[in-house]
């Protein structure tokens, strides 16, 4: 059993996983919303990319053309 700081790592991870499960199980105001934990949105963006609305894509494509760089 290795320790880091003040507490065994395995015990800390289990405790943290319990808290995450507890937060995730909370009923939200709107069924369409879900509880997210710090870092979760960033991980989702890293895996799935950042969603852009059509007007933003249009503006970016116009800029790439104007600046002679490769577009989206």
Buried (B, 14 or more C-beta within 10 A) or exposed (E): EEEEEEEEEEEBEEEEEEEEEEEEEEEEEEEEEEEEEEEEEEEEEEEEEEEEEEEEEEEEEEEEEEEEEEEE
